[in-house]
Amino acid sequence: MHELTLTARLLELIEEAAALNRLAQVDQVKVELGQLSCVSAEALSFCFNQLKKGSCAAGAELVIESVALEGFCPKCQAGFKVENLLFHCPNCRHPEIRLLRGEELCLTELSGEPHGD
């Protein structure tokens, strides 16, 4: 279960971002999870709820936003949504596309309570 390792690193990033932004506690964490990220949203959520104990995110809600696949065709220069895992350009049918989105796991937003100094 690589989600455990990913979640541990995610919590390190949350701790760093909270310190930089002077947050005493984090209430909500938003992440983007790509359709082809090879990460299970359910496993990520489970690991987050287990590992967040004792951290600044102990009471935080994890919000996972799914990211659809987006591609780009180098032949016709078109950008498009990749549908049904068909990895060719829907405009010109070129078989070699570049994925722009859909493989990521990104920490996008934190909200919480600032230090009371």
C-alpha positions as protocol buffer text, in pm:
chain_id: "A"
residue {
  index: 1
  type: MET
  ca { x: 0 y: 0 z: 0 }
}
residue {
  index: 2
  type: HIS
  ca { x: 201 y: 297 z: -129 }
}
residue {
  index: 3
  type: GLU
  ca { x: -74 y: 531 z: -9 }
}
residue {
  index: 4
  type: LEU
  ca { x: 77 y: 502 z: 340 }
}
residue {
  index: 5
  type: THR
  ca { x: 410 y: 643 z: 222 }
}
residue {
  index: 6
  type: LEU
  ca { x: 237 y: 910 z: 13 }
}
residue {
  index: 7
  type: THR
  ca { x: 21 y: 1014 z: 307 }
}
residue {
  index: 8
  type: ALA
  ca { x: 322 y: 1037 z: 538 }
}
residue {
  index: 9
  type: ARG
  ca { x: 489 y: 1272 z: 288 }
}
residue {
  index: 10
  type: LEU
  ca { x: 163 y: 1466 z: 247 }
}
residue {
  index: 11
  type: LEU
  ca { x: 151 y: 1522 z: 623 }
}
residue {
  index: 12
  type: GLU
  ca { x: 513 y: 1643 z: 618 }
}
residue {
  index: 13
  type: LEU
  ca { x: 416 y: 1897 z: 351 }
}
residue {
  index: 14
  type: ILE
  ca { x: 112 y: 2001 z: 556 }
}
residue {
  index: 15
  type: GLU
  ca { x: 330 y: 2055 z: 865 }
}
residue {
  index: 16
  type: GLU
  ca { x: 577 y: 2263 z: 661 }
}
residue {
  index: 17
  type: ALA
  ca { x: 303 y: 2472 z: 498 }
}
residue {
  index: 18
  type: ALA
  ca { x: 127 y: 2525 z: 832 }
}
residue {
  index: 19
  type: ALA
  ca { x: 452 y: 2648 z: 989 }
}
residue {
  index: 20
  type: LEU
  ca { x: 524 y: 2882 z: 695 }
}
residue {
  index: 21
  type: ASN
  ca { x: 172 y: 3023 z: 715 }
}
residue {
  index: 22
  type: ARG
  ca { x: 174 y: 3040 z: 1095 }
}
residue {
  index: 23
  type: LEU
  ca { x: -122 y: 2804 z: 1137 }
}
residue {
  index: 24
  type: ALA
  ca { x: -163 y: 2651 z: 1481 }
}
residue {
  index: 25
  type: GLN
  ca { x: -398 y: 2388 z: 1345 }
}
residue {
  index: 26
  type: VAL
  ca { x: -520 y: 2280 z: 1005 }
}
residue {
  index: 27
  type: ASP
  ca { x: -896 y: 2233 z: 963 }
}
residue {
  index: 28
  type: GLN
  ca { x: -915 y: 2130 z: 599 }
}
residue {
  index: 29
  type: VAL
  ca { x: -673 y: 1985 z: 344 }
}
residue {
  index: 30
  type: LYS
  ca { x: -756 y: 1979 z: -27 }
}
residue {
  index: 31
  type: VAL
  ca { x: -574 y: 1756 z: -271 }
}
residue {
  index: 32
  type: GLU
  ca { x: -615 y: 1688 z: -640 }
}
residue {
  index: 33
  type: LEU
  ca { x: -600 y: 1322 z: -735 }
}
residue {
  index: 34
  type: GLY
  ca { x: -558 y: 1234 z: -1101 }
}
residue {
  index: 35
  type: GLN
  ca { x: -755 y: 954 z: -1262 }
}
residue {
  index: 36
  type: LEU
  ca { x: -427 y: 779 z: -1356 }
}
residue {
  index: 37
  type: SER
  ca { x: -234 y: 860 z: -1038 }
}
residue {
  index: 38
  type: CYS
  ca { x: -243 y: 493 z: -928 }
}
residue {
  index: 39
  type: VAL
  ca { x: -359 y: 614 z: -587 }
}
residue {
  index: 40
  type: SER
  ca { x: -682 y: 493 z: -429 }
}
residue {
  index: 41
  type: ALA
  ca { x: -886 y: 781 z: -287 }
}
residue {
  index: 42
  type: GLU
  ca { x: -1031 y: 548 z: -24 }
}
residue {
  index: 43
  type: ALA
  ca { x: -688 y: 422 z: 86 }
}
residue {
  index: 44
  type: LEU
  ca { x: -549 y: 777 z: 90 }
}
residue {
  index: 45
  type: SER
  ca { x: -837 y: 893 z: 308 }
}
residue {
  index: 46
  type: PHE
  ca { x: -797 y: 596 z: 542 }
}
residue {
  index: 47
  type: CYS
  ca { x: -421 y: 652 z: 579 }
}
residue {
  index: 48
  type: PHE
  ca { x: -472 y: 1025 z: 633 }
}
residue {
  index: 49
  type: ASN
  ca { x: -718 y: 960 z: 915 }
}
residue {
  index: 50
  type: GLN
  ca { x: -473 y: 720 z: 1080 }
}
residue {
  index: 51
  type: LEU
  ca { x: -154 y: 923 z: 1039 }
}
residue {
  index: 52
  type: LYS
  ca { x: -288 y: 1271 z: 1113 }
}
residue {
  index: 53
  type: LYS
  ca { x: -317 y: 1195 z: 1486 }
}
residue {
  index: 54
  type: GLY
  ca { x: -74 y: 1406 z: 1685 }
}
residue {
  index: 55
  type: SER
  ca { x: -6 y: 1645 z: 1395 }
}
residue {
  index: 56
  type: CYS
  ca { x: -129 y: 1998 z: 1332 }
}
residue {
  index: 57
  type: ALA
  ca { x: -386 y: 1833 z: 1103 }
}
residue {
  index: 58
  type: ALA
  ca { x: -527 y: 1605 z: 1374 }
}
residue {
  index: 59
  type: GLY
  ca { x: -877 y: 1749 z: 1335 }
}
residue {
  index: 60
  type: ALA
  ca { x: -855 y: 1818 z: 962 }
}
residue {
  index: 61
  type: GLU
  ca { x: -1094 y: 1703 z: 695 }
}
residue {
  index: 62
  type: LEU
  ca { x: -932 y: 1567 z: 378 }
}
residue {
  index: 63
  type: VAL
  ca { x: -1110 y: 1680 z: 61 }
}
residue {
  index: 64
  type: ILE
  ca { x: -1009 y: 1482 z: -247 }
}
residue {
  index: 65
  type: GLU
  ca { x: -1090 y: 1642 z: -582 }
}
residue {
  index: 66
  type: SER
  ca { x: -1077 y: 1403 z: -876 }
}
residue {
  index: 67
  type: VAL
  ca { x: -885 y: 1524 z: -1182 }
}
residue {
  index: 68
  type: ALA
  ca { x: -993 y: 1396 z: -1522 }
}
residue {
  index: 69
  type: LEU
  ca { x: -743 y: 1309 z: -1793 }
}
residue {
  index: 70
  type: GLU
  ca { x: -651 y: 1594 z: -2026 }
}
residue {
  index: 71
  type: GLY
  ca { x: -435 y: 1550 z: -2332 }
}
residue {
  index: 72
  type: PHE
  ca { x: -259 y: 1749 z: -2599 }
}
residue {
  index: 73
  type: CYS
  ca { x: -197 y: 1647 z: -2959 }
}
residue {
  index: 74
  type: PRO
  ca { x: 140 y: 1755 z: -3099 }
}
residue {
  index: 75
  type: LYS
  ca { x: 16 y: 1704 z: -3455 }
}
residue {
  index: 76
  type: CYS
  ca { x: -294 y: 1928 z: -3462 }
}
residue {
  index: 77
  type: GLN
  ca { x: -211 y: 2124 z: -3144 }
}
residue {
  index: 78
  type: ALA
  ca { x: -550 y: 2045 z: -2988 }
}
residue {
  index: 79
  type: GLY
  ca { x: -616 y: 2014 z: -2617 }
}
residue {
  index: 80
  type: PHE
  ca { x: -890 y: 1773 z: -2510 }
}
residue {
  index: 81
  type: LYS
  ca { x: -1035 y: 1553 z: -2238 }
}
residue {
  index: 82
  type: VAL
  ca { x: -928 y: 1190 z: -2267 }
}
residue {
  index: 83
  type: GLU
  ca { x: -1246 y: 985 z: -2270 }
}
residue {
  index: 84
  type: ASN
  ca { x: -1277 y: 613 z: -2196 }
}
residue {
  index: 85
  type: LEU
  ca { x: -897 y: 579 z: -2167 }
}
residue {
  index: 86
  type: LEU
  ca { x: -861 y: 619 z: -2545 }
}
residue {
  index: 87
  type: PHE
  ca { x: -514 y: 767 z: -2587 }
}
residue {
  index: 88
  type: HIS
  ca { x: -541 y: 921 z: -2931 }
}
residue {
  index: 89
  type: CYS
  ca { x: -645 y: 1265 z: -3050 }
}
residue {
  index: 90
  type: PRO
  ca { x: -1023 y: 1287 z: -3096 }
}
residue {
  index: 91
  type: ASN
  ca { x: -974 y: 1556 z: -3363 }
}
residue {
  index: 92
  type: CYS
  ca { x: -714 y: 1408 z: -3599 }
}
residue {
  index: 93
  type: ARG
  ca { x: -682 y: 1054 z: -3454 }
}
residue {
  index: 94
  type: HIS
  ca { x: -307 y: 1093 z: -3405 }
}
residue {
  index: 95
  type: PRO
  ca { x: -197 y: 801 z: -3182 }
}
residue {
  index: 96
  type: GLU
  ca { x: 70 y: 989 z: -2985 }
}
residue {
  index: 97
  type: ILE
  ca { x: -64 y: 1236 z: -2734 }
}
residue {
  index: 98
  type: ARG
  ca { x: 87 y: 1404 z: -2430 }
}
residue {
  index: 99
  type: LEU
  ca { x: -101 y: 1390 z: -2101 }
}
residue {
  index: 100
  type: LEU
  ca { x: -137 y: 1732 z: -1941 }
}
residue {
  index: 101
  type: ARG
  ca { x: -342 y: 1636 z: -1637 }
}
residue {
  index: 102
  type: GLY
  ca { x: -469 y: 1327 z: -1466 }
}
residue {
  index: 103
  type: GLU
  ca { x: -157 y: 1164 z: -1320 }
}
residue {
  index: 104
  type: GLU
  ca { x: -106 y: 1399 z: -1027 }
}
residue {
  index: 105
  type: LEU
  ca { x: -144 y: 1394 z: -653 }
}
residue {
  index: 106
  type: CYS
  ca { x: -119 y: 1760 z: -549 }
}
residue {
  index: 107
  type: LEU
  ca { x: -170 y: 1941 z: -221 }
}
residue {
  index: 108
  type: THR
  ca { x: -371 y: 2242 z: -338 }
}
residue {
  index: 109
  type: GLU
  ca { x: -509 y: 2415 z: -29 }
}
residue {
  index: 110
  type: LEU
  ca { x: -492 y: 2429 z: 350 }
}
residue {
  index: 111
  type: SER
  ca { x: -720 y: 2617 z: 582 }
}
residue {
  index: 112
  type: GLY
  ca { x: -692 y: 2648 z: 955 }
}
residue {
  index: 113
  type: GLU
  ca { x: -650 y: 2859 z: 1264 }
}
residue {
  index: 114
  type: PRO
  ca { x: -354 y: 3098 z: 1295 }
}
residue {
  index: 115
  type: HIS
  ca { x: -129 y: 3113 z: 1599 }
}
residue {
  index: 116
  type: GLY
  ca { x: -271 y: 3351 z: 1856 }
}
residue {
  index: 117
  type: ASP
  ca { x: 38 y: 3568 z: 1915 }
}
